[in-house]
Amino acid sequence: MKKFLIAAAALLIATPAFAEQLYVIEHAATDATASVGKTRDNRGDILTFANPVFDATNKKQVGADNGFCIRTVAGAAYECIWTLKLADGQITSEGPFHDAGDTTMAVTGGTGKFIGAKGEMLLHARDAKGSAYDFKYMLVK
């Protein structure tokens, strides 16, 4: 019984509780891809963006993002780094961006209100065209 209690306590300590959840919607208005090959989709292509970001109701702009992605698997995935800029600080994220389906990226830091932030961000395309994305941040400090 004592071993069980110790193991349960260790699991509770090792499992972070999310200190803050943040949900915003990106409007992918500026996405541009620079191709490195002769075809339209090549490993090494660079996707850049600096887009407006809206609140959960998708009505009020609350910030912007800025970043880039490198194509790692043609037709399937990019590896990305970007910053979400809000009035009270910034959140940096990095990780895979898949052509199809949701993806989870790591939160690697922040500034202002988000200084020392860690956690993850779920990225979900709102439509098949990729014109808007849900960003659901689960932050721990």
Helices and strands as residue ranges (DSSP letters): H 2-14, E 20-27, E 32-34, E 46-49, E 52-54, E 61-73, E 77-86, E 89-98, E 103-110, G 112-114, E 118-125, E 132-140
